[in-house]
Amino acid sequence: MENFIWNPGTLLETSGYYWRTCTLHAAVRLDIFTLIGTGGKTARQVSDELKADLRGLTMLLNALSALQLLKKDGDIYLNTEPAEMFLSKSSDRYIGFMIMHHYHLLESWYHMPEAILSGKPTRERSSFSDEERRESFLMGMFNIGMATAPKVAKEINLTGCTRLLDMGGGPGTFAIHFCMANPDLEAVVFDLETTRPFAEKTIARFSLEERVKFFPGDFTTDTPQEGEPFDAAWLSHVLHGEGPDQARKVIAHAIKALKPGSRIFIHEFILDDTFDGPLFPALFSLNMFLGTPQGQSYSQQQLSDMLTAFGCTDITRHSFVGPTQSGILSAKTADRCSFQKSGD
């Protein structure tokens, strides 16, 4: 928010921005954009299909038109190009799952004052939640991964690597794109058993069942024991769900699964070493406070110290910057790794 000026107008705009947010959430939850499709529909037609109140539904459609997500032509509502591209389930670029994940987080943010006073989360973790929330979370990760993974696959040099561990890989989006970019690479997605249906569906979508496998386990307590040791490990957005001690153990579990002298990559919302920016990682740290007992965003120095504690060298911050200010650190594991410093 460099050069941003706070005044009564900007303060009130920020305070009331949730009106826009909730309007978008309601439209995605009701699947308005998919229902309208490519030909457009009247409020009455949409209302009849949803069995919704016509008056409220018309107000919602008008608000979406004011937001320029819909276009109104007489009594016909049509999708704008961005809505058709990103908010209709008929599009391969649909991001509605991530928007629904945000919808499920909203209540915990409303209760932030209580969380700050008590020091306790106000929701359960999405990966352990009910099926609807878990689907929104995992497929939301797929939405974000699809926007990020193709670029990351070009950024990360996996020349000479034949086996990649995607630690906590969820639906396997990054493992898939790494394999697509590296024809000699095979990958294992290591995540909870409840994640398997989403991962296997996604892997099959890209016809990579022979090269990308799913192996069940809990990366907070287990070291993957699938086949030969790996020569690269990818940890994308898994450490922020844990406190510092547990995050170090997760890194230890990944390193134990690697051949000596391999590469480990950490993709996270990385804070400045002063912890007061960038904006998204700072806000995301609050999100982890609301949803986990000890989770947080980490600074580059904190992540580097964790890697150094296990003898890793050649720690590098890559030039990549994700759409939500994520970054990538990589390091080389020691020829012989010691784990005494973590107590793991």
Secondary structure, 3 states (H helix, E strand, C coil): CCCCCCCHHHHHHHHCCHHHHHHHHHHHHCCHHHHHCCCCEEHHHHHHHHCCCHHHHHHHHHHHHHCCCEEEECCEEEECHHHHHHCCCCCCCCCHHHHHHHHHHHHHHHCHHHHHHHCCCCCCCHHHCCHHHHHHHHHHHHHHHHHHHHHHHHHCCCCCCCEEEEECCCCCHHHHHHHHHCCCCEEEEEECHHHHHHHHHHHHHCCCCCCEEEEECCCCCCCCCCCCCEEEEEEECCHHHCCHHHHHHHHHHHHHCEEEEEEEEEEECEECCCCCCCHHHHHHHHHHHHHCCCCCCEEHHHHHHHHHCCCCEEEEECCCCCCCCCEEEEEECCCCCCCHHHCC
